[in-house]
């Protein structure tokens, strides 16, 4: 049985005004959006459909909808 290969971490990129072309290969028709689970969050990153490079544009996380532990700093406000 073959071991599952670990997916590479997304490369951080800075968005100046718009990010619609791949910084690696120049593909100009946008990106696929992917999600990675991190405890109770889903981290969003971009994948180039042409060269499969992965990019992160910073913190862009969403709750998974799963219940979280009680937090008095938020829940008692």
Backbone as ProteinMPNN parsed JSONL, in Angstrom:
{"seq_chain_A": "XXXXXXXXXXXXXXXXXXXXXXXXXXXXXXXXXXXXXXXXXXXXXXXXXXXXXXXXXXXXXXXXXXXXXXXXXXXXX", "coords_chain_A": {"N_chain_A": [[0.848, -1.179, 0.0], [0.542, 2.203, -0.785], [1.945, 5.121, 0.73], [0.163, 8.015, 1.769], [0.781, 11.067, 0.221], [1.961, 14.077, 1.679], [0.236, 17.1, 1.451], [1.573, 20.046, 0.077], [2.308, 23.017, 1.991], [0.457, 26.05, 1.63], [1.817, 28.785, -0.238], [2.575, 31.981, 0.949], [1.134, 34.929, -0.305], [1.056, 38.339, -1.274], [-1.624, 40.544, -1.67], [-1.987, 43.086, -3.826], [-3.76, 44.989, -5.442], [-5.45, 43.31, -6.833], [-5.764, 39.786, -7.163], [-5.598, 37.724, -9.557], [-4.142, 36.353, -11.338], [-1.822, 33.688, -11.574], [1.039, 33.789, -9.553], [3.161, 32.082, -9.993], [3.016, 30.638, -12.548], [1.686, 32.329, -14.26], [-0.886, 31.918, -15.187], [-4.021, 33.188, -16.141], [-6.762, 33.114, -15.502], [-7.966, 33.013, -12.976], [-8.51, 31.227, -9.804], [-8.885, 28.033, -8.112], [-10.762, 27.407, -5.156], [-9.921, 26.167, -1.982], [-10.302, 24.244, 1.05], [-8.962, 23.705, 4.285], [-9.028, 21.782, 7.176], [-8.617, 22.997, 10.425], [-8.522, 22.306, 13.554], [-11.239, 23.68, 14.921], [-11.8, 25.277, 12.789], [-12.017, 26.266, 9.338], [-9.564, 26.667, 7.049], [-8.957, 28.791, 4.366], [-7.641, 28.537, 1.097], [-5.975, 29.202, -2.051], [-5.801, 27.556, -5.219], [-3.911, 27.135, -8.106], [-5.331, 26.364, -11.194], [-3.812, 25.611, -13.347], [-0.984, 25.091, -12.768], [-1.092, 23.949, -10.278], [-0.072, 25.189, -8.003], [-0.204, 26.36, -4.64], [-1.712, 28.907, -2.692], [-1.787, 31.276, -0.04], [-3.563, 33.999, 1.241], [-3.376, 35.237, 3.628], [-4.972, 35.542, 6.889], [-7.943, 33.922, 6.727], [-10.238, 32.52, 7.765], [-12.88, 30.268, 8.676], [-15.472, 29.35, 10.942], [-16.245, 25.934, 11.675], [-18.766, 25.237, 12.356], [-19.079, 23.468, 14.337], [-19.711, 22.86, 17.806], [-18.129, 24.996, 20.166], [-15.814, 25.182, 22.947], [-16.839, 26.569, 26.125], [-16.21, 30.003, 26.567], [-15.376, 32.437, 28.68], [-14.594, 35.074, 28.107], [-15.866, 35.738, 25.805], [-18.476, 34.671, 25.944], [-19.655, 35.741, 28.267], [-19.954, 38.372, 27.79]], "CA_chain_A": [[0.0, 0.0, 0.0], [1.311, 3.432, -0.924], [1.674, 6.147, 1.738], [-0.437, 9.239, 1.261], [1.729, 12.178, 0.203], [1.493, 15.259, 2.385], [0.006, 18.244, 0.585], [2.446, 21.149, 0.476], [1.679, 24.186, 2.596], [0.302, 27.149, 0.676], [2.786, 29.872, -0.239], [1.953, 33.271, 1.263], [1.259, 35.967, -1.325], [0.466, 39.616, -0.903], [-2.567, 41.051, -2.665], [-1.865, 44.538, -3.972], [-5.097, 45.458, -5.784], [-6.223, 42.148, -7.267], [-4.978, 38.576, -7.388], [-6.36, 36.884, -10.472], [-3.163, 35.61, -12.127], [-0.906, 32.885, -10.762], [2.384, 34.343, -9.466], [4.146, 31.082, -10.425], [3.006, 30.282, -13.976], [1.061, 33.384, -15.051], [-2.256, 31.574, -15.586], [-4.754, 34.434, -15.943], [-8.214, 32.96, -15.402], [-8.417, 32.812, -11.603], [-8.058, 30.126, -8.96], [-9.825, 27.191, -7.389], [-10.731, 27.662, -3.714], [-9.872, 24.924, -1.216], [-10.431, 24.394, 2.492], [-8.215, 22.76, 5.109], [-9.522, 21.794, 8.542], [-7.672, 23.286, 11.512], [-9.3, 22.157, 14.78], [-12.642, 24.051, 14.694], [-11.852, 26.277, 11.727], [-11.645, 25.881, 7.992], [-8.641, 27.632, 6.478], [-9.2, 28.913, 2.936], [-6.484, 28.866, 0.286], [-6.203, 29.213, -3.49], [-5.004, 26.613, -6.004], [-3.87, 27.454, -9.529], [-5.784, 25.215, -11.974], [-2.834, 25.265, -14.374], [0.257, 24.483, -12.249], [-1.416, 23.367, -8.969], [0.555, 25.911, -6.896], [-1.154, 26.729, -3.584], [-1.425, 30.232, -2.164], [-2.557, 31.808, 1.076], [-3.541, 35.462, 1.212], [-3.478, 35.684, 5.016], [-6.027, 34.946, 7.705], [-9.215, 33.844, 6.032], [-10.717, 31.296, 8.399], [-14.293, 30.199, 8.973], [-15.817, 28.293, 11.896], [-16.793, 24.734, 11.038], [-20.14, 25.008, 12.792], [-19.059, 22.558, 15.48], [-19.74, 23.595, 19.073], [-16.827, 25.32, 20.738], [-15.84, 25.198, 24.4], [-17.249, 27.798, 26.786], [-15.153, 31.005, 26.692], [-15.971, 33.542, 29.445], [-14.279, 36.375, 27.523], [-16.83, 35.987, 24.731], [-19.823, 34.262, 26.313], [-20.191, 36.551, 29.36], [-19.942, 39.786, 27.383]], "C_chain_A": [[0.895, 1.245, 0.0], [0.934, 4.451, 0.142], [1.098, 7.383, 1.071], [0.592, 10.359, 1.341], [1.122, 13.376, 0.912], [1.365, 16.415, 1.387], [0.908, 19.39, 1.019], [1.665, 22.308, 1.084], [1.543, 25.281, 1.547], [1.381, 28.213, 0.862], [2.051, 31.18, 0.054], [2.209, 34.254, 0.132], [0.553, 37.221, -0.836], [-0.446, 40.085, -2.034], [-2.431, 42.571, -2.698], [-3.249, 45.129, -4.242], [-6.003, 44.285, -6.154], [-5.274, 40.974, -7.443], [-5.817, 37.662, -8.264], [-5.448, 36.084, -11.401], [-2.204, 34.883, -11.192], [0.485, 33.509, -10.749], [3.466, 33.38, -9.961], [4.179, 30.908, -11.937], [2.347, 31.335, -14.868], [-0.336, 33.075, -15.547], [-3.177, 32.729, -15.203], [-6.254, 34.308, -15.731], [-8.687, 32.584, -14.011], [-7.911, 31.541, -10.957], [-9.222, 29.245, -8.524], [-9.699, 27.569, -5.917], [-10.766, 26.319, -3.007], [-9.929, 25.244, 0.273], [-9.589, 23.337, 3.184], [-8.724, 22.895, 6.536], [-8.377, 22.06, 9.504], [-8.498, 23.377, 12.785], [-10.761, 22.513, 14.489], [-12.794, 25.138, 13.642], [-11.565, 25.616, 10.385], [-10.784, 27.003, 7.434], [-8.848, 27.611, 4.966], [-7.897, 29.218, 2.23], [-6.832, 28.693, -1.181], [-5.286, 28.209, -4.171], [-5.08, 27.028, -7.468], [-4.313, 26.226, -10.32], [-4.768, 24.761, -13.031], [-1.624, 24.524, -13.809], [0.1, 23.847, -10.869], [-0.694, 24.027, -7.797], [-0.535, 26.344, -5.92], [-0.73, 28.043, -2.962], [-2.344, 30.575, -1.009], [-2.442, 33.323, 1.012], [-3.717, 36.024, 2.614], [-4.611, 34.999, 5.735], [-7.365, 35.059, 7.008], [-9.863, 32.541, 6.489], [-12.202, 31.398, 8.709], [-14.541, 29.124, 10.017], [-16.461, 27.122, 11.163], [-18.255, 24.508, 11.376], [-20.222, 24.045, 13.96], [-19.092, 23.376, 16.769], [-18.333, 23.847, 19.591], [-16.937, 25.279, 22.248], [-16.293, 26.57, 24.926], [-16.048, 28.734, 26.931], [-15.737, 32.217, 27.406], [-15.685, 34.915, 28.859], [-15.248, 36.735, 26.399], [-18.257, 35.754, 25.221], [-20.442, 35.091, 27.429], [-20.265, 38.033, 29.016], [-21.356, 40.34, 27.237]], "O_chain_A": [[1.891, 1.301, 0.72], [-0.247, 4.637, 0.436], [1.485, 7.751, -0.038], [1.201, 10.581, 2.388], [-0.067, 13.661, 0.773], [2.267, 16.669, 0.589], [1.0, 19.681, 2.212], [0.51, 22.547, 0.733], [2.404, 25.427, 0.68], [1.802, 28.498, 1.983], [1.008, 31.447, -0.541], [3.338, 34.403, -0.336], [-0.419, 37.158, -0.084], [-0.077, 40.028, -3.207], [-2.724, 43.253, -1.716], [-3.848, 45.715, -3.341], [-7.188, 44.279, -5.82], [-4.118, 41.15, -7.828], [-6.653, 36.911, -7.763], [-5.919, 35.239, -12.162], [-1.825, 35.408, -10.145], [1.063, 33.739, -11.811], [4.565, 33.812, -10.31], [5.241, 31.017, -12.55], [2.436, 31.251, -16.093], [-0.925, 33.887, -16.262], [-3.129, 33.206, -14.07], [-6.959, 35.316, -15.777], [-9.704, 31.905, -13.869], [-7.018, 30.868, -11.472], [-10.382, 29.654, -8.562], [-8.634, 28.006, -5.481], [-11.539, 25.434, -3.376], [-9.641, 26.363, 0.696], [-9.51, 22.199, 2.72], [-8.84, 24.008, 7.049], [-7.315, 21.443, 9.42], [-9.107, 24.41, 13.062], [-11.462, 21.717, 13.865], [-13.805, 25.839, 13.61], [-10.951, 24.552, 10.314], [-11.22, 28.151, 7.356], [-8.906, 26.543, 4.357], [-7.122, 30.056, 2.692], [-7.861, 28.107, -1.518], [-4.14, 28.025, -3.762], [-6.165, 27.246, -8.008], [-3.74, 25.15, -10.148], [-4.864, 23.647, -13.547], [-1.269, 23.453, -14.301], [1.052, 23.27, -10.343], [-0.7, 23.478, -6.695], [-1.654, 26.658, -6.326], [0.456, 28.277, -2.728], [-3.52, 30.214, -0.999], [-1.366, 33.865, 0.761], [-4.159, 37.161, 2.776], [-5.15, 33.999, 5.261], [-7.853, 36.155, 6.736], [-10.016, 31.595, 5.716], [-12.717, 32.484, 8.974], [-13.887, 28.081, 9.987], [-17.139, 27.306, 10.152], [-18.915, 23.678, 10.751], [-21.298, 23.823, 14.514], [-18.549, 24.48, 16.809], [-17.454, 22.995, 19.463], [-18.044, 25.335, 22.785], [-16.144, 27.589, 24.252], [-14.982, 28.304, 27.371], [-16.517, 32.959, 26.809], [-16.46, 35.844, 29.087], [-15.424, 37.911, 26.083], [-19.148, 36.556, 24.94], [-21.668, 35.138, 27.53], [-20.605, 38.854, 29.868], [-21.528, 41.512, 26.901]]}, "name": "protein", "num_of_chains": 1, "seq": "XXXXXXXXXXXXXXXXXXXXXXXXXXXXXXXXXXXXXXXXXXXXXXXXXXXXXXXXXXXXXXXXXXXXXXXXXXXXX"}
